[in-house]
C-alpha cells in the first residue's frame, strides 16, 4: 500500500514522503492517526503540485536549519550530574537533559529531534549527540558530563 506521510514518522519517513507500507499498518494505524493519506493518483498529483510550490520555502528552511546547526556546533555544553564510584552517574543523561540544557542556552530544540548514542549516557566524559534540524540537516552536538560541584 502506498501512502503519503503528513508528518514525520520515526523509523519510517519524513513529511511528504511517498512510501510503501504493509496494508494493516497503513489502514489501521497511520491513516486513522492522521499521520498519512492514501496515495491515490489524484492525491499524488496534488502532492506534486504542493511540493513544486513549496520548493522556495524549503530552501529557506534548509538555510535556517544550517545556521542553527552552526550555532550548535559552536556551543560548549557541560552537564552536571551526581557521581558515584568509578565515574558512574547516579541515573543517566538523556535527550531530555540535553534539550533542557539547550533551552538554557536559548536554543529551543524538541527532545524528539535529539539522538544520544546508546539512548543515554551513564559515565563522566565527553560525548556527541545528533540533532536533526531538517531532513537534509543533521548537526553534531558535543557535550561533556562533569561531576556536580557542591
VOGU-3710 file (C-alpha; in Angstrom, 3 decimals, decimal comma):
1> xxxxxxxxxx> 0,000/0,000/0,000  1,411/3,394/-0,953  0,829/6,331/1,372  1,831/9,990/1,589  3,095/10,972/5,029  1,517/14,095/6,521  4,019/14,228/9,412  7,456/12,872/10,248  7,193/9,279/11,486  10,251/7,958/13,275
11> xxxxxxxxxx> 11,950/4,991/11,560  9,575/5,325/8,593  9,992/8,626/6,771  9,629/12,371/6,659  6,656/14,597/5,942  5,581/14,496/2,253  7,417/11,231/1,507  5,586/8,680/-0,613  6,350/5,271/0,860  5,096/1,701/0,692
21> xxxxxxxxxx> 3,916/0,099/3,924  2,052/-3,052/4,792  -1,699/-2,756/4,372  -2,572/-3,255/8,036  -0,048/-0,711/9,294  -1,301/1,919/6,865  -5,013/1,211/7,196  -5,133/0,567/10,956  -2,544/2,972/12,350  -1,118/5,648/10,038
31> xxxxxxxxxx> -4,294/6,804/8,290  -6,599/6,801/11,401  -3,940/8,663/13,446  -3,790/11,354/10,755  -0,137/10,622/10,016  -0,716/9,665/6,368  -3,163/9,618/3,475  -3,654/7,004/0,797  -1,511/7,729/-2,291  -4,191/7,687/-4,988
41> xxxxxxxxxx> -3,323/9,090/-8,436  -5,204/12,324/-7,682  -3,529/12,660/-4,264  -0,126/12,179/-5,937  -0,881/14,996/-8,411  -1,928/17,353/-5,600  1,171/16,316/-3,631  3,485/17,023/-6,599  1,945/20,463/-7,117  2,302/21,298/-3,414
51> xxxxxxxxxx> 5,976/20,267/-3,488  6,608/22,490/-6,517  5,044/25,471/-4,794  6,915/24,790/-1,573  10,392/24,421/-3,132  11,413/28,033/-2,448  10,221/27,914/1,172  12,074/24,617/1,596  15,362/26,231/0,527  14,837/28,958/3,139
61> xxxxxxxxxx> 14,138/26,334/5,837  17,339/24,463/4,963  19,307/27,713/5,192  17,838/28,490/8,638  18,475/24,922/9,839  22,092/25,174/8,679  22,589/28,393/10,672  21,161/26,685/13,790  23,499/23,726/13,158  26,480/26,097/13,038
71> xxxxxxxxxx> 25,436/27,668/16,352  25,016/24,219/17,940  28,457/23,078/16,840  29,964/26,188/18,483  28,274/25,520/21,858  30,263/24,171/24,812  27,685/22,232/26,844  28,651/20,940/30,281  26,016/18,896/32,073  26,447/18,358/35,797
81> xxxxxxxxxx> 25,425/15,078/37,389  25,794/13,283/40,694  28,614/10,757/40,532  29,266/7,518/42,394  32,368/5,352/42,415  34,303/4,805/39,203  32,843/7,820/37,343  29,407/6,192/37,159  26,443/8,513/37,315  23,504/8,223/39,656
91> xxxxxxxxxx> 20,892/7,996/36,910  21,751/8,987/33,357  21,908/11,854/30,885  19,412/11,544/28,009  17,929/13,638/25,222  15,574/15,256/27,762  18,527/16,628/29,747  20,204/17,859/26,558  17,009/19,629/25,462  16,808/21,349/28,874
101> xxxxxxxxxx> 20,469/22,410/28,675  19,934/23,789/25,162  16,884/25,694/26,428  19,127/27,432/28,977  21,436/28,394/26,071  18,438/29,936/24,205  18,336/27,147/21,600  14,846/25,637/21,742  15,077/22,155/20,223  12,450/19,483/20,802
111> xxxxxxxxxx> 13,780/16,426/22,619  12,488/14,050/19,938  14,978/15,507/17,438  17,986/14,842/19,707  19,556/11,389/19,421  22,086/10,300/22,047  24,242/7,350/21,001  23,037/4,348/23,005  19,977/6,200/24,297  21,615/7,636/27,412
121> xxxxxxxxxx> 24,981/8,444/28,994  25,883/6,760/32,282  29,525/7,846/32,817  31,506/11,063/33,017  33,257/12,254/29,875  32,831/13,940/26,515  30,098/12,728/24,165  28,382/13,652/20,925  24,685/13,646/20,108  22,974/14,065/16,741
131> xxxxxxxxxx> 20,349/16,781/16,313  18,026/16,514/13,315  17,019/20,046/12,386  15,667/19,276/8,921  15,523/16,205/6,714  18,721/17,415/4,997  20,465/18,960/8,024  21,769/16,871/10,928  24,099/18,591/13,399  26,575/17,057/15,816
141> xxxxxxxxxx> 26,223/18,404/19,357  29,278/17,932/21,556  28,669/17,869/25,301  30,566/16,930/28,424  29,248/15,279/31,566  31,032/16,633/34,649  30,644/15,877/38,379  28,236/18,060/40,308  30,040/20,623/42,452  28,721/21,075/45,968
//
